[in-house]
Amino acid sequence: MHCTPCFSFQHLKEAVSSALRSFAAQGVQTAAFPAVGTGGLKYDTNSVADTMVDAMTSYFQSAGGTTIQKVYIVVYYDDELCYKV
């Protein structure tokens, strides 16, 4: 995933969903995502987390069967606010 200044929460949701579909097609069992947009773009950490979790929830509810068993959202250790989310 690559972020640009034209980042939006809808783009984030679509990117997470697309990545999960791609991972499942490849037989991936564990996936990890960075907390996209919370660094240099300074997007609200709660909104980013909510959007990513919503995308993941939608994917798993609609996927039927999938190889993916675990998904992690990775946060930068020094980003205390993001870590608390």
Buried (B, 14 or more C-beta within 10 A) or exposed (E): EEBEEEBEBEBBBEBBBEBBBEBBEEEBEEBEBBBBBBBEEEBBBEBBBEBBEBBBEBBEEEBEEBEBEEBEBEBEEEBEEBEEB
